[in-house]
């Protein structure tokens, strides 16, 4: 593997900024110093650039196997790397659902050949696969995914006895999608009675409501406290839910953690008028008060990580009427630029972006030698130019679905170089290598 010498980067890491050289060797960060004078295969002049740990996205849907007309591991991992995301954790609601150890390993086999980013895959839970779930290898799989709301796919776990057993017996982190299905169906029936099938998308947050989210999240928290389960609640979408979480306990000691997603930090219900189904996600994007409350919880430590819930569909699927259009949208290429835009708006610091998109994800999932710029750690690095404006358009969108809810947005910051496990993969607006990333491992 080639050596890379990064010169004079402004390093953003572990709540500090400083200028340093970084030597990458054999896939690892070999040395960090004020001046490194060695011969390297590749020298990157990083003067004026900021070096962050590569972002780790703990929630993506890359649609392979079974839904590859929307996306696949190769296409979406490339988009992630172009966006400064060097590692991802992918969800089990592909087709077939990853509900057995064999089906789970089938996905790892695809990624080993096709993923430009580092990768891990969640084991899926259903109402009747507890024995399979309990066979999951805690050192080589990121976690167990439980849909406590039907969302996309057919993996709703709504049997109380199954939930009790999962929370009581899981040997590893359980990640949950929390929306109460009975509340959603009741709200949907109400609006169908009023409007028939002509429900506008602006009512999506009324159907998948604050109450639906809070009922389910609070139940998950109660179950986790009862059984001392390691619980991670995904995509918090309401201000009310943020008060379920603790910011007094050090992250490494927390048993219950939470995630915010970029779309819930950027958009509000006012955007349905112009974006329509393009911002139809589950859980729904809600009010400005919810958006601002989620950001406040990110900043004060109640919410621990920022992710994407990248979930692409074709533009034809999104163009269907509200009740038929699927929920979810593509985000991995634009998540870090969007967060850097919030930095430019004075809403978050660069140190907090590194913390929430890299450090804390590594801590939450007990990842082995990832998420920090440290000697001896894997060289997952992203160099960003904070002053290189660019506009999102069809020509530069890399998702297989070829659209983005950020289309037309001008970001002030650009991803200059992305290094994945010591391999320079993206540089100056193009891919320079197709070397596969590595399977993530966990110290548990």
URQUIKA-V691658 format. One record per backbone hydrogen bond with DSSP energy under -0.5 kcal/mol. CO is the residue of the C=O (numbers start at 1). NH is the residue of the N-H. If there is no record, write none. Layout:
co = [CO:CO]
nh = [NH:NH]
This chain:
co = [3:4:4:5:5:6:7:9:9:10:11:11:12:13:16:18:20:21:22:22:23:23:24:25:27:28:28:29:31:33:35:36:42:43:44:44:46:49:50:50:51:52:55:55:55:56:57:59:59:60:61:63:65:67:67:72:73:74:75:76:77:78:79:80:80:81:84:84:86:87:88:89:90:92:92:94:97:98:100:101:102:103:104:104:105:106:107:108:109:110:110:111:114:115:117:118:119:120:123:126:129:130:132:133:136:137:137:139:143:144:144:145:146:146:147:148:150:155:156:158:159:160:161:162:163:164:165:166:173:173:174:175:176:176:177:177:179:180:181:182:183:184:185:186:187:188:189:190:191:192:195:200:201:203:203:204:207:209:210:211:212:212:213:214:215:216:217:218:219:220:221:222:223:224:224:229:230:231:232:232:233:238:239:240:241:242:250:250:251:255:257:258:258:259:260:261:261:262:262:263:268:269:270:271:271:272:275:276:277:279:280:286:287:288:289:290:291:292:293:294:295:296:297:297:297:298:305:307:309:310:314:315:317:321:321:329:330:331:331:334:335:336:337:338:339:340:341:342:342:343:349:350:351:352:353:354:354:355:356:357:358:359:360:361:362:362:363:366:367:369:372:374:377:378:379:379:380:381:382:382:383:383:384:384:385:385:390:392:393:393:399:404:406:409:409:411:412:414:414:416:417:418:418:419:419:420:422:423:423:425:425:426:427:430:438:441:442]
nh = [42:6:24:7:44:22:46:11:20:51:13:18:53:16:13:11:9:33:6:24:30:31:4:28:379:25:30:376:23:21:37:38:5:45:7:46:49:10:52:384:12:382:57:86:87:58:89:309:310:91:312:67:95:70:71:76:77:78:79:80:81:82:83:83:85:84:55:86:118:57:120:60:122:94:98:96:99:124:104:105:106:107:107:108:109:110:111:112:113:113:114:115:116:437:437:88:440:90:145:129:133:134:135:136:138:140:141:442:123:146:175:125:148:177:157:179:155:147:158:160:163:164:165:166:167:168:169:170:144:175:232:146:178:234:148:179:181:184:185:186:187:188:189:190:191:192:193:194:195:196:198:203:204:206:207:208:209:213:214:215:180:216:217:218:219:220:221:222:223:224:225:226:227:228:229:231:174:257:176:234:259:242:242:243:244:245:253:254:254:231:233:304:305:236:307:264:265:265:266:267:271:272:273:274:275:276:278:279:280:281:328:269:291:292:293:294:295:296:297:298:299:300:301:302:303:301:260:262:329:61:318:319:320:324:325:311:405:334:335:338:339:340:341:342:343:344:345:347:348:346:353:354:355:356:357:358:359:360:306:56:362:363:364:365:366:367:366:443:369:378:374:377:29:380:381:422:54:419:52:384:416:417:50:386:388:414:411:408:396:397:402:407:409:392:411:390:388:385:416:428:383:425:426:381:421:423:424:420:425:432:433:418:430:427:119:368:444]
